[in-house]
Amino acid sequence: MRTVETAQTFLTAAEVDALVGDYLAGMSVKALAERYGIHRATVFAHLRRRNVPSRRPGLGIDEKAEAVRLARAGVSMRAIGRRMGVDRKAVRAALVEAGLIVDEASDDA
């Protein structure tokens, strides 16, 4: 017998409309999942069903500036990523772009 650990949450059409609006306003998938009490994969499924174009993973201009500010204040890339809802690679890319760290891979070219 299989036990279910969490109850399945179904969103109404109005809630999906709100979710899409929040996503288009810039809210992260992680934040949407927490707000609506659903899994991140379910957020993506709702967006796909509504034909919402996915954002490129990474940080926006303001988020990049905040990542640089935090890095200069001594916050680790992992901690910055956790705070901003992205992985460490996205934070590293922003810091390389800002010239805070040198991308060794591009030095070989």
C-alpha positions as CSV (number, residue, x, y, z in Angstrom):
1,M,0.0,0.0,0.0
2,R,1.3,3.4,-1.0
3,T,0.9,6.4,1.4
4,V,0.7,9.9,0.3
5,E,2.7,12.3,2.5
6,T,1.1,15.6,1.4
7,A,-2.4,16.3,0.2
8,Q,-2.7,17.1,-3.5
9,T,-3.6,20.8,-4.1
10,F,-5.8,21.7,-7.1
11,L,-5.9,25.3,-8.2
12,T,-9.0,27.0,-9.6
13,A,-8.9,28.7,-12.9
14,A,-8.7,32.1,-11.1
15,E,-5.7,30.9,-9.0
16,V,-3.9,29.7,-12.2
17,D,-4.6,33.2,-13.7
18,A,-3.1,34.8,-10.6
19,L,-0.1,32.4,-10.8
20,V,0.5,33.3,-14.4
21,G,0.2,37.0,-13.6
22,D,2.7,36.6,-10.7
23,Y,5.1,34.7,-12.9
24,L,4.9,37.4,-15.7
25,A,5.5,40.0,-13.0
26,G,8.8,38.4,-12.2
27,M,8.1,36.1,-9.3
28,S,10.3,33.0,-9.2
29,V,9.0,29.5,-9.7
30,K,10.2,28.6,-6.2
31,A,8.3,31.5,-4.7
32,L,5.2,30.6,-6.8
33,A,5.3,27.0,-5.6
34,E,5.4,28.2,-2.0
35,R,2.7,30.8,-2.4
36,Y,0.2,28.4,-4.1
37,G,1.2,25.3,-2.1
38,I,2.2,23.3,-5.1
39,H,5.3,21.6,-6.4
40,R,7.6,23.6,-8.7
41,A,7.0,21.0,-11.5
42,T,3.3,21.8,-11.2
43,V,4.0,25.5,-11.6
44,F,5.8,24.7,-14.8
45,A,2.9,22.5,-15.9
46,H,0.4,25.3,-15.4
47,L,2.6,27.8,-17.3
48,R,3.1,25.3,-20.1
49,R,-0.7,24.7,-20.4
50,R,-1.3,28.4,-20.6
51,N,1.5,28.8,-23.3
52,V,3.4,31.2,-21.1
53,P,6.9,31.6,-22.5
54,S,9.6,30.6,-20.0
55,R,12.1,33.1,-18.8
56,R,15.7,32.4,-19.3
57,P,17.2,31.0,-16.1
58,G,19.4,33.4,-14.3
59,L,19.2,36.8,-12.9
60,G,17.7,40.0,-14.2
61,I,19.6,43.3,-14.2
62,D,18.5,44.4,-10.8
63,E,19.1,40.9,-9.4
64,K,22.6,40.9,-10.9
65,A,23.4,44.2,-9.2
66,E,22.1,42.8,-5.9
67,A,24.3,39.6,-6.4
68,V,27.3,41.8,-7.0
69,R,26.5,43.9,-3.9
70,L,26.1,40.8,-1.7
71,A,29.3,39.2,-3.1
72,R,31.3,42.4,-2.3
73,A,29.9,42.2,1.2
74,G,31.4,38.7,1.5
75,V,28.2,36.6,1.0
76,S,29.0,33.2,-0.7
77,M,27.7,32.4,-4.2
78,R,25.7,29.5,-2.7
79,A,24.1,31.8,-0.1
80,I,23.3,34.4,-2.7
81,G,21.7,31.8,-4.9
82,R,19.6,30.5,-2.1
83,R,18.5,34.0,-1.2
84,M,17.6,34.8,-4.9
85,G,16.1,31.4,-5.8
86,V,18.7,30.5,-8.4
87,D,21.6,28.1,-8.5
88,R,25.2,28.9,-7.8
89,K,26.0,28.8,-11.5
90,A,23.6,31.7,-12.2
91,V,25.2,33.8,-9.5
92,R,28.7,32.9,-10.8
93,A,27.7,34.0,-14.3
94,A,26.5,37.3,-13.0
95,L,29.8,37.9,-11.1
96,V,31.9,36.9,-14.1
97,E,29.9,39.3,-16.2
98,A,30.4,42.1,-13.7
99,G,34.2,41.4,-13.7
100,L,34.2,40.4,-10.0
101,I,35.7,37.0,-10.8
102,V,37.7,35.9,-13.8
103,D,36.4,33.0,-15.9
104,E,39.3,30.7,-16.2
105,A,37.7,28.9,-19.2
106,S,37.8,32.0,-21.3
107,D,41.5,32.6,-20.5
108,D,42.5,29.5,-22.4
109,A,41.1,30.8,-25.7
